[in-house]
Amino acid sequence: MLQSESDTNPTPEEIFELVKAARASGASSKVRGKNEGLGNLGQLRMENDKKTVSEFLVSNTNNDGGYPGFYPDDDKTACAVMTEIGCTPTPTDIIVVPSTAGMALEPGTNPAVALMTEDKVALFRKIAITDHGPGKFADGPPPDYRALVERFQIGTIVIAKSLMNDELKLKGTIWHECGHKLLNNAEEAGEVFFLEISKIKDTFGRERACEWATDVGRKPQYHRTYGLAKDPGRKDLLLLLREICPERLFYDEFRKQYEEIMGEVLRPSTQLAEKLTQEKEERDAARKPVGVGTVITGDLAALQAQVPEADIAGSAGLVRPVSAQVGSTVTFAGKMWQVQDKKTKADKAVFTLECTATTIAATITQIGEIWEQSAAGTKSYGLSEQGPWLYTRQLDASNDARLVETITLQVLDVFTSADHQTVRRLVRAQVEETAGAK
């Protein structure tokens, strides 16, 4: 689908002529591509979408001969952007569509998509002739819907009209989708983001590239979830982000990913280290000692800001469980607390906690049943009928702290089915939590 860089960029008129020629030659609209993991329901939806398009094309020929798209001039502009990253599009490579959720785009969050599977092609073909079909498209002359449908193919980039008003967003979005095509990778992998952001840096400079990568086009959490979490290209993306981002931004947002990918500690510069130390001292000075009867309120971050730094490091500022209800007891910052109130604000749990003990050495006794399956006879899994059986585990709490959970299990009774296939054990578990070493 991609041509060489030396080819000329097609004008809207040339797009029109090329699509007409393809139709006249009897080119099939059959889409080639795999749909792994669609499942029966997804397959049924795709077939229904295809049926809708087929029936429409049989009964509607009124606009045959018009332009095979919604926005001729915008299509031309989008084609030109594609050439800047090293490829020249064919008529099926990029289509500008109305900026509505009806085109399966999410305004403000996902204004573009590369159609990499057959079901996505079928979906966009259907939407083009239903949501924006005859009598519903009001932004200009109605398109030649029959020819428009032919333009949606495997690999086609679909972008929202709203992007045309912002050069950075337009180019960044198109170049990201081009990355999927050029690399033949439908995944949100590091190499796709690396290609996109590298081109932005070369075109707009480091400052605008950082703006795009961490604010306008993406947020840091997006990179942590996708590009920095999925090879190929994780390391290349990481080093590029380090190059374009101010040191403090990179340290705050990507330190954990740097240390995991590079296998070494990310050490701040002398200037940043002094700043971090100063901020820590200011936080410690603002915090108050915590004793029995102390009451604090807030979400997890706000709670952490109200207790000494050392307490947070001891047990990672952990609230366990976060689903605790009013009246229950939780552990937090190395101490025991009773939940006095709990509300939800902006999808975050906001607690009011009263300290009831300054250490977390509480013992919880639980009576429960363990069911086991065995092909023949029984399996004890280390549990003897006499008991007790002890083990300890360290619960991940933060980058530099752990909570140690010591559990004592004792089998009180054992029930075995007549065929020895199912075993039920009545077990008493004593759980003790203590703050672990930093």
Number of C-alpha atoms within 10 A of each C-alpha: 14 16 13 11 14 10 11 12 19 18 17 21 13 13 22 21 16 16 21 17 12 14 15 9 9 8 11 9 14 9 15 11 14 12 14 8 8 14 9 9 9 13 15 13 15 20 14 15 20 18 14 18 22 14 10 17 15 9 8 13 12 12 16 16 15 16 23 28 25 25 20 18 13 18 25 20 16 22 25 19 21 21 20 14 19 16 21 23 24 19 27 22 25 26 26 25 22 20 19 15 12 14 23 17 19 15 14 10 9 13 24 26 22 24 24 23 19 21 24 20 24 25 22 21 25 24 18 24 22 16 16 20 16 17 8 11 16 11 9 8 13 22 24 21 29 24 23 23 23 21 23 27 27 23 26 24 23 24 27 22 20 17 22 17 9 10 11 20 17 22 23 23 20 26 27 22 26 28 22 25 22 17 11 12 14 16 15 20 21 22 24 28 27 23 21 23 25 18 19 22 17 10 14 12 13 20 13 18 27 24 16 20 23 20 12 14 19 14 14 17 12 14 25 17 11 16 24 27 18 17 17 17 18 25 21 18 24 22 13 19 24 18 13 20 18 13 13 16 15 18 18 10 16 21 17 15 19 21 13 11 13 13 9 9 11 14 11 15 11 9 8 14 13 12 14 14 11 12 12 13 12 11 15 17 11 12 14 12 10 19 13 13 13 13 17 20 17 19 17 17 10 13 20 20 18 19 21 18 19 13 18 20 22 24 29 24 25 22 20 11 12 13 10 15 16 15 13 11 20 22 25 27 26 26 26 22 27 22 20 17 14 19 14 10 10 6 7 11 14 20 25 18 25 21 21 17 18 16 15 19 16 15 13 11 12 11 11 11 14 11 13 15 13 12 10 10 13 15 14 11 7 9 16 13 15 10 15 15 15 14 9 13 12 15 14 13 17 16 10 12 20 22 22 19 16 17 18 17 19 21 19 15 13 14 12 15 10 8 9 14 14 18 19 16 20 15 22 19 19 17 17 17 22 20 22 17 12 13
